[in-house]
């Protein structure tokens, strides 16, 4: 199994498409037309409109702050009040954000529709967790503490806090993840 560990020094700070903020791009996979998937984190410091990401599916996770309400053009409303609450929506929808009490930080998973999809698992507390893996790529982000990842072959990988693990063609089966807050993303191609 091939893997990379991406430290925070390799993350990129990029402006939002709408120019009203910036995002920390952890990793993306490019394809011929545009990126296939992207992981990022962004502070949201004021109410306003989200950038248009037509052609993408979005999963947005609250990782810091007192919450945000997302009102989408199709009538769907997502209220993220607790840490790790998640909203799933079409990136092409017009989306208005309203902060509840001060700024927040969110974690974003974007996947190109018709190219790939992502399943997200979140482990919130310090513990030993089981992760059922069955994907083309596995990405694990250690949010705020060091973690240990054990694939089904019983090898062990150490991942420092705020680092990202990228596994290519991960071994299918039950993995063990030991540590604190972790966001696991399994990418499958169409």
Z-matrix of the N, CA and C atoms (Angstrom, degrees):
N
C 1 1.462
C 2 1.524 1 108.81
N 3 1.310 2 115.44 1 127.10
C 4 1.455 3 120.34 2 177.36
C 5 1.520 4 109.86 3 -90.73
N 6 1.339 5 115.72 4 143.64
C 7 1.456 6 118.74 5 177.32
C 8 1.523 7 110.57 6 -150.95
N 9 1.301 8 115.32 7 159.92
C 10 1.468 9 124.21 8 173.66
C 11 1.508 10 108.01 9 -127.72
N 12 1.317 11 116.57 10 146.76
C 13 1.457 12 121.64 11 167.95
C 14 1.520 13 106.52 12 -112.89
N 15 1.326 14 115.33 13 120.90
C 16 1.462 15 120.97 14 -176.58
C 17 1.528 16 108.15 15 -104.70
N 18 1.339 17 117.49 16 114.43
C 19 1.462 18 120.32 17 179.17
C 20 1.532 19 110.94 18 -82.03
N 21 1.327 20 117.51 19 162.88
C 22 1.471 21 120.55 20 -179.11
C 23 1.531 22 114.01 21 -59.01
N 24 1.339 23 117.60 22 -23.88
C 25 1.463 24 120.24 23 179.01
C 26 1.530 25 111.95 24 -65.21
N 27 1.339 26 117.40 25 -17.56
C 28 1.470 27 120.73 26 178.45
C 29 1.525 28 113.19 27 -97.15
N 30 1.328 29 117.64 28 -4.15
C 31 1.458 30 120.02 29 176.43
C 32 1.526 31 108.41 30 -71.31
N 33 1.324 32 116.50 31 151.18
C 34 1.469 33 121.72 32 -178.59
C 35 1.522 34 110.31 33 -112.76
N 36 1.323 35 116.59 34 139.48
C 37 1.462 36 121.88 35 173.11
C 38 1.527 37 107.35 36 -96.02
N 39 1.325 38 116.51 37 121.03
C 40 1.466 39 122.01 38 -176.88
C 41 1.521 40 109.96 39 -128.06
N 42 1.345 41 117.18 40 148.39
C 43 1.470 42 119.03 41 176.07
C 44 1.522 43 110.69 42 -72.59
N 45 1.326 44 115.94 43 149.59
C 46 1.453 45 120.08 44 173.33
C 47 1.521 46 109.04 45 -63.54
N 48 1.331 47 116.40 46 153.42
C 49 1.462 48 120.78 47 176.70
C 50 1.523 49 111.70 48 -58.80
N 51 1.358 50 116.98 49 -33.23
C 52 1.466 51 119.45 50 -178.77
C 53 1.530 52 112.26 51 -88.42
N 54 1.338 53 117.53 52 0.33
C 55 1.451 54 121.61 53 175.32
C 56 1.522 55 115.65 54 76.10
N 57 1.318 56 118.45 55 7.31
C 58 1.468 57 120.62 56 -173.60
C 59 1.523 58 113.86 57 -100.27
N 60 1.320 59 117.34 58 12.06
C 61 1.453 60 121.01 59 179.53
C 62 1.513 61 110.21 60 177.85
N 63 1.323 62 115.65 61 -166.53
C 64 1.462 63 120.14 62 178.70
C 65 1.524 64 109.18 63 -139.68
N 66 1.313 65 115.03 64 159.86
C 67 1.455 66 121.88 65 179.71
C 68 1.513 67 109.65 66 -129.48
N 69 1.315 68 115.88 67 150.65
C 70 1.453 69 121.69 68 174.38
C 71 1.527 70 106.30 69 -100.28
N 72 1.325 71 115.65 70 108.35
C 73 1.460 72 120.87 71 -179.63
C 74 1.523 73 108.98 72 -83.82
N 75 1.335 74 115.95 73 114.59
C 76 1.459 75 120.10 74 179.72
C 77 1.526 76 110.72 75 -77.21
N 78 1.333 77 116.00 76 -45.55
C 79 1.458 78 120.48 77 -177.70
C 80 1.515 79 109.65 78 -168.84
N 81 1.315 80 115.98 79 148.57
C 82 1.464 81 120.40 80 171.34
C 83 1.502 82 109.07 81 -143.70
N 84 1.327 83 114.91 82 158.58
C 85 1.455 84 120.46 83 173.39
C 86 1.512 85 107.71 84 -117.43
N 87 1.306 86 113.95 85 120.10
C 88 1.466 87 119.01 86 -178.62
C 89 1.518 88 109.66 87 -85.93
N 90 1.346 89 114.63 88 150.23
C 91 1.459 90 119.40 89 167.96
C 92 1.517 91 106.76 90 -129.48
N 93 1.305 92 118.58 91 -168.47
C 94 1.467 93 120.97 92 -171.63
C 95 1.522 94 113.64 93 -62.41
N 96 1.322 95 117.78 94 -40.34
C 97 1.459 96 120.11 95 -174.48
C 98 1.524 97 112.68 96 -93.10
N 99 1.312 98 117.29 97 -42.78
C 100 1.453 99 122.95 98 -176.89
C 101 1.517 100 106.93 99 -164.17
N 102 1.316 101 117.78 100 -177.49
C 103 1.454 102 117.40 101 -179.24
C 104 1.526 103 110.95 102 -68.44
N 105 1.341 104 115.05 103 145.82
C 106 1.461 105 120.91 104 178.32
C 107 1.518 106 109.96 105 -79.85
N 108 1.340 107 116.48 106 -42.86
C 109 1.462 108 121.76 107 176.35
C 110 1.518 109 108.92 108 -151.16
N 111 1.332 110 114.75 109 158.89
C 112 1.461 111 119.84 110 179.91
C 113 1.524 112 109.54 111 -149.44
N 114 1.332 113 116.01 112 139.58
C 115 1.457 114 123.24 113 172.11
C 116 1.516 115 108.05 114 -113.31
N 117 1.324 116 116.48 115 133.63
C 118 1.455 117 119.82 116 -179.51
C 119 1.520 118 110.52 117 -152.91
N 120 1.318 119 114.84 118 165.03
C 121 1.463 120 122.09 119 174.01
C 122 1.520 121 107.01 120 -131.73
N 123 1.334 122 115.03 121 143.89
C 124 1.459 123 117.66 122 -178.11
C 125 1.522 124 110.95 123 -146.62
N 126 1.338 125 116.32 124 139.61
C 127 1.458 126 118.82 125 168.99
C 128 1.529 127 108.69 126 -80.83
N 129 1.318 128 116.12 127 139.38
C 130 1.464 129 121.11 128 172.67
C 131 1.527 130 104.87 129 -115.18
N 132 1.330 131 116.29 130 114.30
C 133 1.457 132 120.85 131 -172.28
C 134 1.520 133 114.02 132 -106.05
N 135 1.342 134 116.43 133 -9.92
C 136 1.471 135 119.28 134 179.70
C 137 1.519 136 109.68 135 -153.03
N 138 1.327 137 115.64 136 162.77
C 139 1.457 138 120.96 137 176.17
C 140 1.529 139 109.24 138 -66.57
N 141 1.329 140 116.59 139 154.71
C 142 1.456 141 118.33 140 176.75
C 143 1.515 142 112.91 141 160.60
N 144 1.331 143 114.49 142 -174.19
C 145 1.464 144 122.36 143 -177.28
C 146 1.524 145 110.99 144 -87.47
N 147 1.330 146 115.46 145 143.38
C 148 1.452 147 121.45 146 173.57
C 149 1.528 148 109.54 147 -79.81
N 150 1.334 149 115.70 148 154.61
C 151 1.461 150 121.08 149 174.48
C 152 1.523 151 109.82 150 -66.69
N 153 1.321 152 115.31 151 151.75
C 154 1.462 153 122.25 152 178.31
C 155 1.530 154 108.87 153 -81.89
N 156 1.312 155 117.06 154 118.96
C 157 1.458 156 122.84 155 173.61
C 158 1.521 157 108.89 156 -122.24
N 159 1.328 158 115.34 157 58.81
C 160 1.468 159 120.59 158 177.62
C 161 1.525 160 109.38 159 -57.69
N 162 1.331 161 115.48 160 139.39
C 163 1.454 162 120.94 161 -179.57
C 164 1.516 163 113.39 162 91.60
N 165 1.334 164 116.84 163 -0.16
C 166 1.462 165 121.10 164 -179.45
C 167 1.520 166 110.84 165 -122.90
N 168 1.326 167 114.19 166 149.52
C 169 1.463 168 120.86 167 170.51
C 170 1.525 169 105.97 168 -100.66
N 171 1.348 170 116.79 169 138.83
C 172 1.462 171 120.86 170 -177.39
C 173 1.522 172 111.57 171 -118.95
N 174 1.320 173 114.70 172 141.02
C 175 1.462 174 122.64 173 168.82
C 176 1.523 175 104.78 174 -124.27
N 177 1.326 176 115.80 175 120.63
C 178 1.453 177 121.38 176 -176.50
C 179 1.524 178 108.42 177 -118.94
N 180 1.322 179 116.55 178 126.16
C 181 1.466 180 122.92 179 -174.21
C 182 1.521 181 109.19 180 -118.56
N 183 1.312 182 116.88 181 130.18
C 184 1.468 183 121.84 182 175.70
C 185 1.529 184 108.54 183 -77.04
N 186 1.342 185 117.19 184 120.80
C 187 1.467 186 119.45 185 179.31
C 188 1.525 187 112.71 186 -114.61
N 189 1.330 188 118.26 187 -19.58
C 190 1.466 189 121.42 188 176.47
C 191 1.514 190 108.80 189 -149.34
N 192 1.325 191 115.70 190 147.59
C 193 1.458 192 120.78 191 174.46
C 194 1.515 193 113.19 192 105.19
N 195 1.336 194 114.09 193 179.16
C 196 1.464 195 121.81 194 -172.93
C 197 1.524 196 114.31 195 -94.22
N 198 1.299 197 117.63 196 3.42
C 199 1.454 198 118.59 197 171.94
C 200 1.512 199 115.68 198 121.12
N 201 1.330 200 112.80 199 163.42
C 202 1.458 201 121.99 200 -178.28
C 203 1.527 202 108.36 201 -148.46
N 204 1.332 203 115.92 202 144.36
C 205 1.460 204 121.50 203 174.45
C 206 1.523 205 106.79 204 -111.23
N 207 1.332 206 115.31 205 131.47
C 208 1.462 207 121.55 206 177.91
C 209 1.518 208 108.34 207 -112.95
N 210 1.316 209 115.37 208 122.02
C 211 1.465 210 121.05 209 177.79
C 212 1.524 211 107.02 210 -111.37
N 213 1.331 212 115.82 211 119.91
C 214 1.463 213 121.24 212 -175.06
C 215 1.525 214 110.37 213 -101.29
N 216 1.325 215 114.94 214 155.19
C 217 1.461 216 121.78 215 -177.60
C 218 1.512 217 114.44 216 -61.42
N 219 1.328 218 117.65 217 -20.16
C 220 1.461 219 120.38 218 179.97
C 221 1.535 220 111.91 219 -88.20
N 222 1.344 221 116.89 220 1.05
C 223 1.460 222 120.78 221 179.94
C 224 1.519 223 114.49 222 100.00
N 225 1.325 224 117.93 223 -13.58
C 226 1.469 225 120.65 224 178.16
C 227 1.527 226 109.40 225 -67.81
N 228 1.329 227 116.80 226 137.32
C 229 1.466 228 122.52 227 176.05
C 230 1.520 229 107.88 228 -124.85
N 231 1.346 230 116.31 229 128.26
C 232 1.461 231 122.36 230 177.22
C 233 1.518 232 108.64 231 -114.19
N 234 1.321 233 116.06 232 126.25
C 235 1.464 234 121.96 233 178.00
C 236 1.518 235 108.31 234 -112.19
N 237 1.315 236 116.60 235 109.27
C 238 1.453 237 122.27 236 179.10
C 239 1.528 238 107.13 237 -103.07
N 240 1.339 239 116.56 238 103.17
C 241 1.461 240 121.94 239 -174.75
C 242 1.520 241 112.84 240 -110.61
N 243 1.319 242 117.10 241 -29.76
C 244 1.465 243 122.15 242 -178.10
C 245 1.523 244 109.55 243 -107.83
N 246 1.337 245 115.33 244 150.94
C 247 1.458 246 119.18 245 175.75
C 248 1.528 247 108.94 246 -56.03
N 249 1.293 248 115.95 247 133.62
C 250 1.462 249 126.94 248 179.61
C 251 1.522 250 113.89 249 79.38
N 252 1.331 251 119.62 250 6.33
C 253 1.465 252 119.73 251 167.15
C 254 1.528 253 107.61 252 -60.41
N 255 1.341 254 116.23 253 144.86
C 256 1.472 255 120.25 254 -175.06
C 257 1.520 256 110.86 255 -130.75
N 258 1.328 257 115.40 256 140.15
C 259 1.462 258 122.84 257 173.40
C 260 1.525 259 108.33 258 -113.54
N 261 1.340 260 116.41 259 138.49
C 262 1.464 261 122.62 260 177.43
C 263 1.519 262 107.58 261 -120.60
N 264 1.346 263 117.19 262 124.87
C 265 1.451 264 119.32 263 -176.30
C 266 1.521 265 111.52 264 -159.05
N 267 1.306 266 115.30 265 164.47
C 268 1.459 267 123.58 266 178.57
C 269 1.530 268 108.84 267 -76.39
N 270 1.323 269 116.46 268 126.78
C 271 1.462 270 121.03 269 -179.07
C 272 1.515 271 114.08 270 -64.94
N 273 1.330 272 117.88 271 -14.88
C 274 1.459 273 121.32 272 178.27
C 275 1.519 274 113.65 273 -87.17
N 276 1.337 275 117.17 274 -10.96
C 277 1.461 276 119.26 275 178.09
C 278 1.517 277 109.91 276 -69.00
N 279 1.318 278 116.89 277 143.42
C 280 1.463 279 119.25 278 170.32
C 281 1.527 280 106.25 279 -69.92
N 282 1.330 281 116.16 280 127.50
C 283 1.466 282 121.47 281 -174.88
C 284 1.512 283 109.81 282 -130.14
N 285 1.327 284 115.47 283 126.54
C 286 1.469 285 122.02 284 176.95
C 287 1.522 286 108.55 285 -108.66
N 288 1.335 287 115.88 286 133.45
C 289 1.460 288 121.92 287 -179.80
C 290 1.522 289 110.19 288 -107.08
N 291 1.317 290 115.42 289 137.81
C 292 1.474 291 122.45 290 176.28
C 293 1.527 292 107.29 291 -131.58
N 294 1.333 293 116.35 292 118.23
C 295 1.460 294 121.39 293 178.71
C 296 1.517 295 109.92 294 -77.22
N 297 1.329 296 115.73 295 143.72
C 298 1.463 297 119.31 296 178.62
C 299 1.527 298 111.36 297 -81.49
N 300 1.321 299 118.05 298 -55.75
C 301 1.463 300 121.88 299 -177.35
C 302 1.513 301 109.42 300 -148.58
N 303 1.315 302 117.55 301 82.65
C 304 1.459 303 121.33 302 178.08
C 305 1.510 304 113.21 303 89.58
N 306 1.319 305 114.46 304 176.58
C 307 1.462 306 120.61 305 -174.10
C 308 1.521 307 111.67 306 -70.47
N 309 1.304 308 114.25 307 160.43
C 310 1.464 309 122.16 308 178.39
C 311 1.529 310 109.28 309 -132.32
N 312 1.324 311 115.32 310 168.89
C 313 1.461 312 121.37 311 168.66
C 314 1.516 313 106.95 312 -124.11
N 315 1.328 314 115.78 313 134.44
C 316 1.456 315 119.44 314 178.21
C 317 1.518 316 110.53 315 -120.37
N 318 1.327 317 114.53 316 157.75
C 319 1.456 318 123.50 317 175.71
C 320 1.518 319 106.20 318 -112.17
N 321 1.320 320 117.46 319 128.34
C 322 1.465 321 121.99 320 -174.04
C 323 1.520 322 111.57 321 -115.77
N 324 1.320 323 115.69 322 136.04
C 325 1.464 324 122.74 323 171.89
C 326 1.523 325 105.70 324 -121.57
N 327 1.336 326 116.23 325 117.15
C 328 1.469 327 120.45 326 178.75
C 329 1.520 328 109.05 327 -118.56
N 330 1.340 329 116.03 328 132.56
C 331 1.462 330 121.42 329 178.68
C 332 1.526 331 109.34 330 -129.08
N 333 1.317 332 115.34 331 137.81
C 334 1.467 333 121.20 332 -179.32
C 335 1.526 334 109.39 333 -72.64
N 336 1.323 335 115.91 334 123.98
C 337 1.463 336 121.18 335 -179.54
C 338 1.531 337 109.66 336 -62.91
N 339 1.337 338 115.80 337 135.64
C 340 1.453 339 121.36 338 -179.11
C 341 1.521 340 114.13 339 83.08
N 342 1.341 341 117.37 340 -6.59
C 343 1.466 342 121.64 341 -179.96
C 344 1.525 343 110.59 342 -110.97
N 345 1.330 344 115.79 343 -47.53
C 346 1.462 345 119.45 344 -179.15
C 347 1.523 346 109.90 345 -157.66
N 348 1.313 347 115.13 346 170.73
C 349 1.466 348 121.82 347 176.44
C 350 1.521 349 107.64 348 -140.11
N 351 1.324 350 116.00 349 163.74
C 352 1.463 351 120.03 350 -178.92
C 353 1.520 352 110.51 351 -132.59
N 354 1.310 353 114.59 352 138.83
C 355 1.462 354 122.16 353 171.13
C 356 1.525 355 106.27 354 -108.78
N 357 1.321 356 116.89 355 131.52
C 358 1.462 357 121.64 356 -176.39
C 359 1.531 358 109.73 357 -115.21
N 360 1.326 359 115.60 358 128.95
C 361 1.461 360 122.72 359 172.54
C 362 1.520 361 107.35 360 -118.37
N 363 1.329 362 116.40 361 136.89
C 364 1.454 363 121.57 362 -179.25
C 365 1.521 364 108.55 363 -122.44
N 366 1.333 365 115.75 364 126.62
C 367 1.462 366 121.38 365 173.84
C 368 1.522 367 106.30 366 -107.13
N 369 1.316 368 116.01 367 117.60
C 370 1.457 369 121.25 368 -168.51
C 371 1.526 370 115.09 369 -90.10
N 372 1.339 371 118.27 370 -27.61
C 373 1.461 372 121.75 371 -169.08
C 374 1.523 373 111.38 372 -125.91
N 375 1.304 374 115.70 373 159.14
C 376 1.456 375 122.73 374 175.65
C 377 1.529 376 108.92 375 -62.06
N 378 1.328 377 116.81 376 117.35
C 379 1.465 378 120.87 377 -177.87
C 380 1.530 379 108.95 378 -176.52
N 381 1.327 380 114.79 379 179.02
C 382 1.459 381 121.63 380 170.39
C 383 1.519 382 106.95 381 -99.10
N 384 1.328 383 116.45 382 121.82
C 385 1.460 384 121.70 383 -175.04
C 386 1.527 385 109.94 384 -116.22
N 387 1.328 386 115.79 385 151.78
C 388 1.463 387 122.68 386 173.42
C 389 1.526 388 108.02 387 -104.46
N 390 1.323 389 115.89 388 135.59
C 391 1.457 390 122.03 389 178.26
C 392 1.522 391 107.72 390 -126.85
N 393 1.343 392 116.71 391 117.27
C 394 1.456 393 121.09 392 176.62
C 395 1.520 394 108.58 393 -82.69
N 396 1.319 395 115.90 394 112.97
C 397 1.469 396 121.96 395 -173.94
C 398 1.518 397 109.84 396 -103.09
N 399 1.331 398 114.97 397 130.65
C 400 1.462 399 122.65 398 174.17
C 401 1.520 400 106.69 399 -161.30
N 402 1.338 401 116.33 400 83.62
C 403 1.465 402 120.39 401 -173.82
C 404 1.523 403 109.63 402 -156.22
N 405 1.328 404 115.11 403 170.81
C 406 1.464 405 120.74 404 176.41
C 407 1.527 406 111.69 405 -81.19
N 408 1.329 407 116.01 406 -33.33
C 409 1.466 408 121.36 407 175.13
C 410 1.514 409 108.45 408 -140.56
N 411 1.328 410 115.29 409 147.60
C 412 1.453 411 121.99 410 176.51
C 413 1.518 412 107.89 411 -124.24
N 414 1.327 413 116.09 412 130.26
C 415 1.457 414 122.57 413 179.02
C 416 1.522 415 107.70 414 -124.18
N 417 1.321 416 116.31 415 128.78
C 418 1.463 417 121.22 416 -178.50
C 419 1.518 418 108.40 417 -127.75
N 420 1.340 419 115.43 418 123.23
C 421 1.463 420 121.11 419 -179.90
C 422 1.522 421 109.40 420 -111.03
N 423 1.334 422 115.87 421 121.65
C 424 1.464 423 121.90 422 176.69
C 425 1.527 424 107.37 423 -86.21
N 426 1.318 425 115.60 424 103.28
C 427 1.458 426 120.14 425 -169.54
C 428 1.515 427 113.77 426 -66.56
N 429 1.333 428 118.32 427 -51.70
C 430 1.461 429 117.60 428 -174.92
C 431 1.524 430 114.80 429 -144.65
N 432 1.338 431 117.68 430 13.78
C 433 1.469 432 120.30 431 174.26
C 434 1.523 433 109.31 432 -153.76
N 435 1.328 434 115.83 433 158.72
C 436 1.459 435 120.57 434 176.86
C 437 1.527 436 109.02 435 -65.93
N 438 1.324 437 115.89 436 146.92
C 439 1.459 438 120.34 437 178.95
C 440 1.525 439 109.90 438 -135.31
N 441 1.330 440 114.72 439 165.72
C 442 1.458 441 122.41 440 174.86
C 443 1.524 442 107.69 441 -123.39
N 444 1.319 443 116.03 442 131.33
C 445 1.461 444 122.06 443 -178.85
C 446 1.523 445 108.37 444 -116.85
N 447 1.335 446 116.50 445 127.73
C 448 1.467 447 121.41 446 178.99
C 449 1.522 448 109.39 447 -121.63
N 450 1.349 449 117.34 448 108.23
C 451 1.472 450 120.11 449 173.96
C 452 1.529 451 110.61 450 -66.10
N 453 1.316 452 116.44 451 175.82
C 454 1.468 453 121.12 452 -177.85
C 455 1.519 454 112.62 453 -63.59
N 456 1.338 455 118.98 454 -20.20
C 457 1.468 456 120.82 455 179.71
C 458 1.522 457 112.53 456 -82.22
N 459 1.336 458 116.40 457 4.55
C 460 1.477 459 123.68 458 174.48
C 461 1.524 460 114.52 459 75.26
N 462 1.326 461 118.73 460 3.28
C 463 1.463 462 119.17 461 172.06
C 464 1.530 463 107.76 462 -70.41
N 465 1.326 464 117.15 463 164.03
C 466 1.461 465 120.14 464 -178.40
C 467 1.514 466 109.82 465 -128.35
N 468 1.328 467 115.22 466 137.08
C 469 1.453 468 121.94 467 176.12
C 470 1.524 469 107.94 468 -118.92
N 471 1.317 470 116.13 469 133.44
C 472 1.467 471 121.41 470 176.41
C 473 1.524 472 107.84 471 -97.61
N 474 1.324 473 115.61 472 133.27
C 475 1.455 474 120.89 473 -179.67
C 476 1.520 475 108.27 474 -128.84
N 477 1.325 476 116.26 475 118.45
C 478 1.465 477 121.05 476 -179.48
C 479 1.527 478 110.48 477 -73.86
N 480 1.312 479 115.63 478 155.84
C 481 1.465 480 121.41 479 178.11
C 482 1.517 481 110.37 480 -53.76
N 483 1.314 482 116.31 481 141.33
C 484 1.477 483 127.67 482 179.31
C 485 1.527 484 113.08 483 67.17
N 486 1.332 485 118.20 484 14.40
C 487 1.461 486 122.25 485 173.90
C 488 1.531 487 109.17 486 -100.25
N 489 1.331 488 115.45 487 158.31
C 490 1.461 489 122.44 488 -179.33
C 491 1.519 490 109.09 489 -118.95
N 492 1.327 491 116.00 490 130.96
C 493 1.461 492 122.44 491 175.28
C 494 1.522 493 108.60 492 -101.61
N 495 1.335 494 116.43 493 129.36
C 496 1.464 495 122.29 494 176.73
C 497 1.524 496 108.01 495 -118.93
N 498 1.333 497 116.64 496 117.86
C 499 1.473 498 122.06 497 178.85
C 500 1.521 499 109.02 498 -110.90
N 501 1.322 500 116.12 499 126.20
C 502 1.457 501 121.75 500 177.24
C 503 1.524 502 108.59 501 -92.12
N 504 1.323 503 117.28 502 133.04
C 505 1.457 504 122.91 503 -178.19
C 506 1.531 505 110.69 504 44.60
N 507 1.323 506 116.53 505 62.66
C 508 1.462 507 119.80 506 -177.89
C 509 1.528 508 111.77 507 -65.48
N 510 1.307 509 115.57 508 149.39
C 511 1.458 510 121.12 509 177.48
C 512 1.520 511 109.68 510 -63.59
N 513 1.319 512 116.50 511 127.98
C 514 1.466 513 120.47 512 179.83
C 515 1.518 514 109.96 513 -73.24
N 516 1.326 515 115.17 514 144.34
C 517 1.449 516 120.65 515 177.66
C 518 1.514 517 111.37 516 136.14
N 519 1.319 518 115.71 517 -164.55
C 520 1.459 519 122.07 518 -175.63
C 521 1.527 520 110.29 519 -91.87
N 522 1.328 521 116.21 520 114.05
C 523 1.459 522 123.12 521 177.01
C 524 1.526 523 108.23 522 -96.23
N 525 1.329 524 115.41 523 160.22
C 526 1.461 525 121.34 524 174.87
C 527 1.525 526 108.46 525 -115.18
N 528 1.319 527 115.59 526 133.22
C 529 1.463 528 121.91 527 176.00
C 530 1.525 529 106.43 528 -124.23
N 531 1.338 530 116.33 529 120.15
C 532 1.461 531 121.42 530 -179.29
C 533 1.519 532 108.88 531 -114.44
N 534 1.327 533 115.73 532 125.81
C 535 1.453 534 119.55 533 177.35
C 536 1.506 535 111.74 534 149.14
N 537 1.316 536 114.81 535 -164.56
C 538 1.456 537 121.69 536 -177.90
C 539 1.507 538 112.76 537 -85.44
N 540 1.331 539 116.75 538 -142.05
C 541 1.465 540 122.37 539 -174.20
C 542 1.525 541 111.53 540 -61.52
N 543 1.348 542 115.52 541 126.03
C 544 1.464 543 122.46 542 -176.19
C 545 1.521 544 108.92 543 -139.47
N 546 1.334 545 116.20 544 137.79
C 547 1.460 546 121.99 545 172.72
C 548 1.531 547 107.21 546 -113.92
N 549 1.332 548 115.98 547 121.37
C 550 1.467 549 122.47 548 -178.23
C 551 1.525 550 108.93 549 -112.52
N 552 1.328 551 116.65 550 128.47
C 553 1.462 552 121.98 551 -178.34
C 554 1.528 553 108.31 552 -122.72
N 555 1.329 554 115.96 553 123.19
C 556 1.466 555 120.56 554 175.57
C 557 1.527 556 107.81 555 -107.50
N 558 1.324 557 115.41 556 118.73
C 559 1.465 558 121.63 557 -179.06
C 560 1.525 559 108.88 558 -100.96
N 561 1.334 560 115.66 559 127.99
C 562 1.459 561 122.10 560 175.97
C 563 1.517 562 108.95 561 -122.50
N 564 1.331 563 116.76 562 135.60
C 565 1.453 564 121.88 563 -178.53
C 566 1.517 565 111.31 564 -90.62
N 567 1.312 566 115.76 565 144.82
C 568 1.479 567 121.76 566 -177.37
C 569 1.518 568 110.45 567 -71.37
